Amino acid sequence: MKKSIVIAGTHSGVGKTTVSMGIMAALTRRGLNVQPYKVGPDYIDPTHHTAICGRPSRNLDTFMMGEEGVRQSFHCSYNDADIGVVEGVMGLFDGMNSSDLASSAHVAKSLGSPVILVVNVHGMSRSAAALIKGYSEFDSDVRIDGVVLNRVGSPRHAQMIRDALDVPVVGALPRNQDLTVPSRHLGLHMADERDYDLEKLGNFIEENVDLDSVLSLANEPLPAAPGECIANKEADVTIGVAMDSAFCFYYQDMLDSFRRCGAEIKFFSPLEGEIPDVDGMYFGGGYPELHIAELEKSRTTHKLKDLSADGMPIYGECGGLQYLCTSYEIEGRVYKLADLFPAETVMTKKLQALGYTKGHADSPIFRGEVRGHEFHYSATDCASDSRLAYTMERGKGIVDGMDGIYEHNSVASYMHAHSGSFPVDDFVNSCRKYKQR
């Protein structure tokens, strides 16, 4: 029987990432196969999940995937797991606008999974019971079956709260500043930069959380539509995916969708100057600004313009967009980059866009509705003759409600797309046509 549990918080910064990662680590250390998931459009937390559990973490997002897409992704990735642990996003009920769409609560309802609520109880005792009662009764379709009290001052403090609660307390965590994960402008540090002690985190959760109770609360999720787990086609085309410290933001479901459509994935590093023998390329988001001098000198950077002019399909998102433009200005210095598009990017100190996106793409290599999100500290100035492929229904895009600059068979946008809507078939077929010329 498949089992699932959602770890959610009352608000951002309450400690749900620490609790989620700690539970994953402690259960994995017990010898269980833990399949991790993350609610929302997050690339960074899943890298930590993957490193802890040894299995690719999946994003579950009802805006980008729909309810059925969430169930499908869960069931098709569960395989031989003993439990699926889903880390929530923001506060439990925080969704798009004033709705629950794309919230942790919406994902929990889509899966039919119980919620363990993480509550920061610093500075309150019985009042925590009122807070938890409100969360428990706000939406009767959301089951809060357990609570983890975080930043507890003492055993007596924890007992005072337990005595006032109807919901079982499955964990009470004392204050511990040593177990926070460092962050930067786009979120937490990536897993390969981990400078927290995973063993210590597992011990901390093992000592302060009743893992047997967590396991007993987990239940079998709602079924997905029958026959939705599609096997990979035999690969007849190869797509190069940039993967290094500069380009590292990818959804596992997107890469798997390429494979299902008959593409072999070949990872390569622009920082190392690699130029793979492939039929198309994908440059995801990441941190090109932290490696800009190396990218300016990279052999990959200098070769891409010729490949684009030759008609190779090349697709970029956010950091990929910045890299594929003519130049990138950071702190007053201009770096020359791949020059696929007549556009210049400037790094800004102020956040330029954050939120879900929806647009209609009409590009040389794919068409249709595309949903995703945008999150960037840069602005891109396009030349007057630039062509833009996405008409945005939601989101800022590059300029004037448009996104997706294109040239030849190369397209790049600020939108991070998800395979729940991205026309993967079109892109893979474009690579196939390029190979067969």
Number of C-alpha atoms within 10 A of each C-alpha: 8 18 18 27 26 28 29 34 28 21 17 15 12 20 21 27 24 17 25 24 25 25 25 28 25 25 23 18 16 9 9 15 20 26 27 30 25 27 28 24 23 19 23 19 21 25 21 23 29 19 15 22 21 14 17 20 27 26 27 32 25 24 24 26 21 18 20 17 22 24 23 21 20 26 20 12 19 19 11 10 16 19 23 26 23 29 28 27 26 19 20 26 24 20 20 13 7 8 11 16 19 25 26 32 29 24 28 28 18 21 25 21 26 23 28 26 27 28 23 22 24 15 11 14 17 15 13 21 20 13 13 20 15 11 18 18 12 11 12 9 13 23 19 26 20 21 24 26 26 22 20 23 16 12 11 10 17 21 15 15 19 20 10 14 17 12 16 14 22 20 24 27 23 17 14 11 8 10 16 15 17 13 10 8 11 14 13 17 18 22 18 10 11 14 13 14 13 16 12 14 21 20 17 19 24 18 14 15 22 16 17 10 14 18 15 10 19 21 18 16 22 17 15 19 12 7 7 14 14 10 12 15 13 12 14 12 23 23 26 22 24 27 21 17 18 25 26 21 25 25 22 16 19 16 18 16 23 23 22 19 22 20 27 21 19 15 15 19 19 23 24 13 17 16 16 19 10 17 22 28 26 23 26 25 27 23 19 22 16 12 13 21 14 16 24 19 16 19 16 21 23 17 14 20 18 13 17 21 14 12 18 23 28 29 23 25 26 28 25 27 27 31 32 30 23 18 22 26 19 17 9 9 9 14 18 20 25 22 20 26 26 19 21 23 22 19 19 14 11 9 14 14 18 13 14 22 22 23 23 18 22 15 20 17 23 20 17 15 17 22 25 25 24 21 18 19 16 22 21 19 14 19 11 8 8 13 18 23 21 27 19 24 15 15 23 22 28 25 14 9 15 21 25 28 26 23 20 17 23 27 30 31 25 30 31 26 25 25 21 22 17 22 19 22 17 16 23 26 18 22 25 20 15 17 15 9 5
